[in-house]
């Protein structure tokens, strides 16, 4: 079985991400490409690896194939140790039939056997679809120092955005006194990041209780946390001061992606001391043709550029043919912009082909979005 673990992570990665529309039609939100060579789940996995957490359970659900094959044995994030690693935990068949996870708490509850196997002192619960760089060791140290039974990572948000989050109030010692999930009239702008640390014995006890409660929605923010507070339990608030973003809408995804091209981006993908890792390093180096024109772009491995690309992000394996123009756009991995096609102010999904002469997007219009694995012909027809 290996050594007893101090802390393991449970990474919730089953989200459909419906607000991303065509980009998540056939893959889960944590599998969506970001920055050309990464997928959203890379950031949580990299944070775990950089924080010394070597055992991660990844709870999948919606369209899991892409995510499962991408994660593999976890070697890309240095998780292939003898007594640790990355473990895919999908919903499974039971004696009463197969069911999807009912909520975030139910997902962990139905994997209590995984927790018992490693017998950790603490459990870190994460989402697999947020963009941030965080050393979880600092949060764990704060949790232990405050002698709490649970700790929630938080950050200040704009007041007009507060009703989109779980909002907390605290006393002068950082102890949480009130928690409301997406309140209509928030009393604070201190928002939960959906990152929790629990003492394992407390977590297991409360999950068993919650599973028996027919009136519960089996969610951490709606049920587990409020119940603990109602019992007067000590829940600690850990305030995070770095960059954190939920890129869960098309405008947020586009704006955050394009910010990578600015002179001083809010989130820096490359950091030797705390690197973001991915499983996308199998592609060869990119090729820029003799007649190509490239200005202010991120061009990832495996790309072939023979046309004009300006102020854009090209995911791994993309092709821009001669005469094609790509401006102010994001091309997800393995898509092709064919001869004399034009893409402006757009997001083009993975594996999609824009055929010759097709025009996608408008510099003055809304963000144009084309889904994954499509073929757009001249005249707007799809093959």
C-alpha positions as CSV (number, residue, x, y, z in Angstrom):
1,X,0.0,0.0,0.0
2,X,2.9,2.4,0.6
3,X,3.4,5.0,3.2
4,X,0.6,6.8,4.9
5,X,-0.2,10.2,3.3
6,X,-0.2,13.5,5.0
7,X,-2.5,15.1,2.4
8,X,-4.0,13.9,-0.9
9,X,-6.1,15.8,-3.4
10,X,-9.5,15.1,-4.8
11,X,-10.0,17.0,-8.1
12,X,-13.5,17.5,-9.3
13,X,-13.3,17.4,-13.1
14,X,-16.7,16.3,-14.2
15,X,-18.2,19.7,-15.1
16,X,-20.0,20.1,-18.4
17,X,-19.2,23.8,-18.7
18,X,-22.4,24.6,-20.6
19,X,-21.6,28.4,-20.6
20,X,-18.7,27.6,-23.0
21,X,-21.2,26.4,-25.6
22,X,-19.6,24.7,-28.6
23,X,-16.2,24.3,-26.9
24,X,-17.7,21.8,-24.4
25,X,-20.2,20.1,-26.6
26,X,-18.1,16.9,-26.7
27,X,-15.5,17.4,-24.0
28,X,-15.6,18.3,-20.3
29,X,-14.7,21.8,-19.3
30,X,-11.4,20.8,-17.5
31,X,-10.3,19.3,-20.9
32,X,-10.7,22.6,-22.8
33,X,-7.5,23.9,-24.3
34,X,-6.0,27.1,-22.9
35,X,-2.9,29.0,-24.0
36,X,-2.3,26.7,-26.9
37,X,-0.5,23.8,-25.2
38,X,-2.4,23.5,-21.9
39,X,-5.8,22.2,-20.9
40,X,-7.6,23.7,-17.9
41,X,-6.9,20.7,-15.7
42,X,-3.2,21.3,-16.1
43,X,-3.2,24.2,-13.7
44,X,-4.7,22.2,-10.7
45,X,-2.5,19.2,-11.5
46,X,0.6,21.4,-11.8
47,X,-0.2,23.2,-8.5
48,X,-0.5,19.8,-6.8
49,X,2.8,18.6,-8.2
50,X,4.6,21.9,-7.3
51,X,3.1,21.7,-3.7
52,X,4.5,18.2,-3.0
53,X,1.1,16.5,-3.2
54,X,1.8,13.2,-5.0
55,X,-1.6,11.5,-4.9
56,X,-4.6,12.9,-6.8
57,X,-8.0,11.4,-7.4
58,X,-9.6,12.9,-10.5
59,X,-13.4,12.6,-10.4
60,X,-14.7,12.6,-14.0
61,X,-18.2,12.4,-15.3
62,X,-19.3,14.4,-18.4
63,X,-17.6,13.3,-21.6
64,X,-14.6,11.8,-19.8
65,X,-12.7,10.1,-22.7
66,X,-10.5,13.1,-23.8
67,X,-9.6,13.8,-20.1
68,X,-8.8,10.2,-19.3
69,X,-6.5,9.7,-22.3
70,X,-4.8,13.1,-21.7
71,X,-4.0,12.4,-18.1
72,X,-2.7,8.9,-18.7
73,X,-0.4,7.7,-15.8
74,X,0.3,11.3,-14.7
75,X,4.0,11.2,-15.7
76,X,3.7,14.6,-17.4
77,X,3.1,16.2,-14.0
78,X,5.6,13.9,-12.2
79,X,2.9,11.8,-10.5
80,X,4.1,8.4,-11.5
81,X,5.6,7.4,-8.1
82,X,5.4,3.9,-6.7
83,X,3.1,4.9,-3.7
84,X,1.2,7.8,-5.3
85,X,0.0,8.9,-8.7
86,X,-3.1,10.2,-10.5
87,X,-6.2,8.0,-10.3
88,X,-9.3,8.5,-12.6
89,X,-12.4,8.1,-10.5
90,X,-15.6,8.0,-12.7
91,X,-19.1,7.2,-11.5
92,X,-19.4,3.4,-11.3
93,X,-22.1,0.8,-11.4
94,X,-23.5,-0.2,-8.1
95,X,-26.0,-2.9,-7.0
96,X,-28.8,-0.3,-7.5
97,X,-27.5,0.7,-10.9
98,X,-25.2,3.3,-12.3
99,X,-25.8,7.0,-11.4
100,X,-24.0,10.3,-12.1
101,X,-22.6,12.1,-9.1
102,X,-25.5,14.1,-7.5
103,X,-23.2,17.0,-6.3
104,X,-19.7,17.8,-5.2
105,X,-20.1,16.2,-1.8
106,X,-21.7,13.1,-3.3
107,X,-18.8,12.7,-5.7
108,X,-16.3,12.6,-2.8
109,X,-18.7,10.4,-0.7
110,X,-18.9,7.8,-3.4
111,X,-15.1,7.6,-3.4
112,X,-14.6,7.2,0.4
113,X,-12.9,3.9,-0.4
114,X,-10.2,5.7,-2.2
115,X,-9.6,7.9,0.9
116,X,-9.5,4.9,3.2
117,X,-6.9,3.3,0.9
118,X,-4.4,6.1,1.4
119,X,-5.6,7.1,4.9
120,X,-4.4,10.8,4.7
121,X,-4.5,13.2,7.6
122,X,-6.0,15.9,5.4
123,X,-7.9,16.0,2.1
124,X,-7.6,18.9,-0.4
125,X,-10.7,19.3,-2.6
126,X,-10.2,21.2,-5.9
127,X,-11.9,22.1,-9.1
128,X,-10.3,21.2,-12.4
129,X,-11.3,24.2,-14.4
130,X,-9.7,27.3,-12.8
131,X,-6.7,29.3,-13.9
132,X,-4.3,30.1,-11.1
133,X,-0.9,29.3,-9.6
134,X,-1.0,28.3,-5.9
135,X,1.2,26.6,-3.4
136,X,-1.2,24.5,-1.4
137,X,1.4,23.9,1.3
138,X,0.9,27.4,2.6
139,X,-2.8,26.8,2.9
140,X,-2.3,23.5,4.7
141,X,0.2,25.1,7.1
142,X,-2.4,27.8,7.9
143,X,-5.1,25.2,8.4
144,X,-2.9,23.3,10.9
145,X,-1.7,26.4,12.7
146,X,-5.3,27.6,13.2
147,X,-6.4,24.2,14.5
148,X,-9.5,24.2,12.2
149,X,-11.5,21.2,11.1
150,X,-11.8,22.8,7.6
151,X,-10.3,25.7,5.7
152,X,-11.7,27.5,2.6
153,X,-9.4,29.4,0.3
154,X,-10.9,32.9,-0.5
155,X,-10.1,36.1,-2.4
156,X,-11.6,39.5,-2.7
157,X,-13.8,40.0,-5.8
158,X,-15.5,43.1,-7.2
159,X,-18.7,43.9,-5.4
160,X,-20.7,43.7,-8.6
161,X,-19.4,40.1,-9.1
162,X,-20.0,38.9,-5.6
163,X,-23.4,37.4,-6.2
164,X,-21.8,34.9,-8.5
165,X,-19.8,33.2,-5.7
166,X,-20.1,31.6,-2.3
167,X,-19.6,34.6,0.0
168,X,-18.1,34.5,3.5
169,X,-17.9,36.6,6.6
170,X,-15.2,36.2,9.2
171,X,-14.2,37.4,12.6
172,X,-10.9,39.2,13.4
173,X,-9.1,35.8,13.8
174,X,-10.0,34.7,10.3
175,X,-12.7,32.2,11.5
176,X,-15.7,32.0,9.2
177,X,-18.9,33.1,10.8
178,X,-21.2,33.0,7.8
179,X,-21.4,31.5,4.4
180,X,-23.9,32.1,1.7
181,X,-23.9,30.4,-1.8
182,X,-24.5,33.1,-4.5
183,X,-26.4,35.6,-2.3
184,X,-28.7,38.1,-4.1
185,X,-27.5,40.8,-1.7
186,X,-24.0,39.9,-0.5
187,X,-22.8,41.2,2.9
188,X,-19.2,40.8,1.9
189,X,-17.0,40.5,-1.2
190,X,-14.8,37.7,0.2
191,X,-15.5,34.9,-2.2
192,X,-14.9,31.1,-1.9
193,X,-12.5,29.8,-4.6
194,X,-14.0,26.3,-4.2
195,X,-10.7,25.1,-2.7
196,X,-11.1,23.3,0.6
197,X,-8.9,21.4,3.1
198,X,-10.6,19.1,5.6
199,X,-9.4,16.9,8.4
200,X,-10.1,13.5,7.0
201,X,-12.1,12.1,9.9
202,X,-14.4,15.1,9.9
203,X,-14.9,15.0,6.2
204,X,-15.8,11.3,6.2
205,X,-18.2,11.7,9.1
206,X,-20.0,14.6,7.5
207,X,-20.2,13.0,4.0
208,X,-21.8,9.9,5.5
209,X,-24.4,12.1,7.4
210,X,-25.1,14.1,4.2
211,X,-25.6,11.0,2.1
212,X,-28.4,10.0,4.5
213,X,-30.1,13.4,4.3
214,X,-32.9,13.1,1.6
215,X,-33.3,16.9,1.7
216,X,-29.7,17.7,0.9
217,X,-28.4,18.7,-2.6
218,X,-25.1,17.0,-1.6
219,X,-23.0,20.0,-2.3
220,X,-20.1,21.4,-0.2
221,X,-21.2,25.1,-0.6
222,X,-24.9,24.5,-0.2
223,X,-24.9,21.8,2.4
224,X,-21.7,20.6,4.1
225,X,-20.2,24.1,4.9
226,X,-23.4,25.7,6.2
227,X,-24.1,22.6,8.4
228,X,-20.7,22.7,9.9
229,X,-21.1,26.4,10.7
230,X,-24.5,25.8,12.1
231,X,-22.9,23.3,14.6
232,X,-20.4,26.0,15.6
233,X,-17.4,24.2,14.1
234,X,-14.2,26.0,13.4
235,X,-13.8,26.7,9.7
236,X,-10.8,28.8,8.8
237,X,-10.5,31.4,6.0
238,X,-7.3,31.4,4.0
239,X,-7.0,34.5,1.9
240,X,-5.3,34.1,-1.4
241,X,-3.7,37.2,-3.0
242,X,-2.6,35.9,-6.4
243,X,-4.3,35.7,-9.8
244,X,-7.3,33.3,-10.0
245,X,-9.9,33.1,-12.8
246,X,-12.9,31.0,-13.7
247,X,-12.9,31.2,-17.5
248,X,-16.3,29.7,-17.7
249,X,-17.9,31.9,-20.3
250,X,-16.9,32.7,-23.9
251,X,-16.1,36.4,-23.2
252,X,-14.0,35.5,-20.1
253,X,-12.2,32.7,-21.9
254,X,-11.4,34.9,-24.9
255,X,-10.3,38.0,-22.8
256,X,-8.2,35.9,-20.5
257,X,-6.6,34.1,-23.4
258,X,-5.8,37.3,-25.3
259,X,-4.3,38.9,-22.2
260,X,-1.5,36.3,-22.6
261,X,-0.4,38.4,-25.6
262,X,-0.1,41.6,-23.7
263,X,3.2,43.1,-22.6
264,X,2.5,42.4,-18.9
265,X,-0.1,39.5,-18.8
266,X,-2.0,39.0,-15.6
267,X,-1.2,35.3,-15.6
268,X,2.3,34.2,-16.7
269,X,2.3,30.7,-18.1
270,X,6.1,30.2,-17.8
271,X,7.7,30.2,-14.4
272,X,10.8,28.1,-13.8
273,X,10.3,28.0,-10.0
274,X,6.6,27.0,-10.2
275,X,6.1,25.6,-13.7
276,X,2.8,24.8,-15.4
277,X,3.1,21.4,-16.9
278,X,1.1,19.7,-19.6
279,X,1.0,16.4,-21.5
280,X,1.3,18.2,-24.9
281,X,5.0,17.9,-25.5
282,X,4.9,15.1,-28.1
283,X,4.6,17.5,-31.0
284,X,7.6,18.6,-33.1
285,X,8.7,22.2,-33.2
286,X,6.7,24.7,-35.2
287,X,7.3,25.6,-38.8
288,X,7.0,29.2,-40.1
289,X,7.0,29.4,-43.9
290,X,9.1,31.7,-46.0
291,X,6.1,33.8,-47.1
292,X,4.4,33.7,-43.6
293,X,3.8,36.9,-41.6
294,X,3.5,36.5,-37.8
295,X,3.0,39.4,-35.3
296,X,2.5,39.2,-31.5
297,X,1.4,35.6,-31.4
298,X,1.8,32.4,-29.3
299,X,2.6,29.7,-31.8
300,X,2.9,26.3,-30.2
301,X,4.7,23.1,-31.1
302,X,3.6,21.3,-34.2
303,X,2.1,24.4,-35.9
304,X,2.7,25.1,-39.6
305,X,2.2,28.8,-40.6
306,X,2.3,29.7,-44.2
307,X,-0.2,32.6,-44.1
308,X,-0.7,35.7,-42.0
309,X,-1.3,35.5,-38.2
310,X,-1.6,38.5,-36.0
311,X,-2.4,38.9,-32.3
312,X,-3.5,35.3,-32.0
313,X,-2.9,32.1,-30.1
314,X,-2.3,28.9,-32.1
315,X,-2.7,25.6,-30.2
316,X,-0.4,22.7,-30.8
317,X,-0.6,21.2,-34.3
318,X,-2.5,24.0,-36.0
319,X,-2.1,24.8,-39.7
320,X,-2.5,28.1,-41.4
321,X,-2.3,27.7,-45.2
322,X,-0.9,30.1,-47.7
323,X,-3.1,33.1,-48.3
324,X,-5.1,32.5,-45.1
325,X,-5.4,35.3,-42.5
326,X,-5.9,34.8,-38.7
327,X,-6.3,37.9,-36.6
328,X,-7.3,38.5,-32.9
329,X,-8.3,34.8,-32.6
330,X,-7.7,31.6,-30.7
331,X,-7.1,28.4,-32.6
332,X,-7.5,25.3,-30.4
333,X,-5.2,22.4,-31.1
334,X,-5.1,20.6,-34.4
335,X,-7.3,22.9,-36.4
336,X,-6.6,24.1,-40.0
337,X,-7.3,27.4,-41.7
338,X,-7.2,26.6,-45.4
339,X,-6.0,28.6,-48.4
340,X,-7.4,32.2,-48.5
341,X,-9.7,31.7,-45.5
342,X,-10.1,34.5,-43.0
343,X,-10.6,34.2,-39.3
344,X,-11.1,37.4,-37.2
345,X,-12.1,37.8,-33.5
346,X,-13.0,34.2,-33.2
347,X,-12.4,30.9,-31.3
348,X,-12.0,27.9,-33.5
349,X,-12.4,24.5,-31.8
350,X,-10.1,21.5,-31.7
351,X,-9.7,19.5,-34.9
352,X,-11.8,21.9,-36.9
353,X,-11.1,22.7,-40.6
354,X,-12.1,26.1,-42.1
355,X,-12.0,25.5,-45.8
356,X,-10.7,27.7,-48.5
357,X,-12.3,31.1,-49.0
358,X,-14.5,30.9,-45.8
359,X,-14.7,34.1,-43.7
360,X,-15.3,33.6,-39.9
361,X,-15.9,36.5,-37.5
362,X,-16.0,40.2,-37.6
363,X,-13.6,42.7,-35.9
364,X,-16.5,44.8,-34.8
365,X,-18.9,42.0,-33.9
366,X,-19.3,39.4,-31.1
367,X,-16.8,36.7,-30.6
368,X,-17.4,34.0,-33.3
369,X,-17.2,30.5,-31.9
370,X,-16.8,27.3,-34.0
371,X,-17.0,24.0,-32.2
372,X,-14.7,21.0,-32.2
373,X,-14.1,18.6,-35.1
374,X,-16.2,20.5,-37.6
375,X,-15.5,21.3,-41.3
376,X,-16.8,24.6,-42.5
377,X,-17.2,25.0,-46.2
378,X,-17.6,28.1,-48.4
379,X,-21.3,29.0,-48.2
380,X,-21.6,28.2,-44.5
381,X,-22.2,24.5,-45.0
382,X,-20.7,21.9,-42.7
383,X,-19.2,18.7,-44.0
